[in-house]
């Protein structure tokens, strides 16, 4: 029996890593006395499968974990998936909140392999709305956006552009990404996981890279002055959805809520965030 | 108190492992600070991952927070990147729970587990915004305290720490809190301010206040005495000892961190103290006598702890866990407990070297994620008699045989080099032993690894070896090379060694007197923090600081101390009579071993008689099997049996039954 949980990760706990969160789940599941299925071998581990790894420091409204239970013992204990979120919520650390749980079929691909894109909201400092708007337009207009990133200890140049499915400055009137203090500027994005996932900081590097190429705009160096053309710094990032795309339709992984993969992808993410 | 979180939060995006600084552990307490409670900041002066599991700190954390007139939070050394950010933005040292500034607490109390963290202690006091030198502090500053094993030579830190606490902290921490409450929690505190408070603290048994003592030096520069200058302050500060571990079932709510730390598991203390009498071992000497926790309480603490934490591993801790009365029943009780569903593994961190112990380990270690580790410490029987680690070679081989035959493929052996009277034959005996262990392993597996881990010996205070002049860096390096060359042709044998330079630095601080404080301060001022970490350790910082103070490695580290010499730690006591230690030192030089006093008559070391306490052991019968029991014939320890276990296993390793079947297994084939 496999149960898929959807949970959020908000607040101070965002500074823990994906592996840390996996250990928190293992401990909470043991404390809940759930009959977990274990891997075979010398070093048996509980069978947990998480969605796409969340970068340390990022918040999320849309984390998923698949938990495999021993079917015989689960039946004996009369496990009801819908009752589990409340139980686990009590046992997980503050900042992790379990929203829903449903039984899912075993499938060939892991959750991590199936997720095709993620929606993000970000808050940036060191840039104003106008400056950020110019950067966003430049990135969307570019054919390629090469960025350098590290992979297995080696620096490689990747093209970011194909991974950016949607990108927009947050709308000051309606968007959750807008900081009420006015200190930051909101950015919403949908980023593909293929060929490789893109982290918010990498998107930011891409924005800076394309702006460097804008010869007609004066850049005022590294100073985070908030004036147009200055360098934006990521203040907060929150993943608002993970998507599984099938036949041109995007599905939310837990309940399979279907959303057409249309043009207005990024703003949809904010429906969850608000 | 004000929370610094708004200033801390922006720093965390830029530093490594930011979750070190957020608190939020299961078991963390959100305390209220108010005028009616003494506020304590309990500090471990190393990284969060190293410091969080410290059981001593967690015990005091709970005991203090159970009191209505105390409130305790915790802090750990920020890593170098975080420290740089904090200094750049003016964020002081803070508590991990409430992110309260350290200087706002009544007490900043350090756990001292190792000497090389001393520069971190200074750095953290400074990062708190508190004057580093005790003499510069005023009524508005916190009291800086320190406890833990290193407090048994407090002098190197005497200029920086207001008061030291010796021995078990469970009882004395409350008495200290009473004194502090009298000064800090009443509308009209007693007159005299800080110095009156420190004088009052110096009268609490087990508390040493350096500023209440005069230090005298002779014309030759040697220390001649440390004597109290205030009435009621004791000439000799005796350590505190709790007589009944069962009365202190702590930690009740062990902290479960959000990030991975060392010893990331449930820990339950089986007993405190050890009377094996290993002469190099400071822990064994200063924690006497043996006090066992009742078996029923161990069971309860394990069951409740696993249930509460969700851990799948429990360590039964002590200085030699296999010596616990009824260890077998205890561990089988845990693994057979139906609530553990066969998914809990038990580890015994300090294995005794014999086949019996391995049999127990095999039974309980569901997950064989690591190799087994044994600590023969010396390469020859002669050497092991000198250090009183009375393991016969056949016991080591039987233990290793049992380990390999039961599925382990990696065995690690701990040794010391630079021990008193050590010859090259003793040093090379390490390779001979390890080579034999590889040969045993080859009978069971094609590919086995034996790692001999070699540490340089640092003589520790309050032990029989406190008079011994430490080996020089050059001598230790020469011995390491001897070992490395001898081990090179042996396939399957790896030698690892501790940097002899770090051994020297540890020696500088271990036995220093109060003048060593200036050296520690200079090393810190020149940037020498995290000296326990090889990437930041720098011997030049230490030798430069020594030279600047007119001191030498020769005098501070390599020199043998004499019987009539006043030792800088003579005025603090772990209960051991000086003449017992001196006699034990003479016995060591005469290669005379001393069996465990739990099962043989008393040697009058002083630990029991001086404090009117006794060993608390459930069983008066020495543990079965192995040379470390009693009644053994110690004259034959060096003899290696001609042949042992002639039959190679066929297929799966035989499952050991409960008890001594592993011993039988290893003994059967003996020629």
Interface residues (C-beta under 8 A of the other chain):
Chain A: X12 X13 X15 X16 X17 X19 X20 X23 X24 X26 X27 X28 X29 X30 X31 X35 X38 X42 X43 X44 X56 X57 X91 X93 X94 X95 X234 X235
Chain B: X10 X12 X13 X18 X19 X21 X22 X23 X24 X26 X256 X258 X259 X260 X307 X308 X309 X310 X311 X312 X341 X343 X367 X368 X369
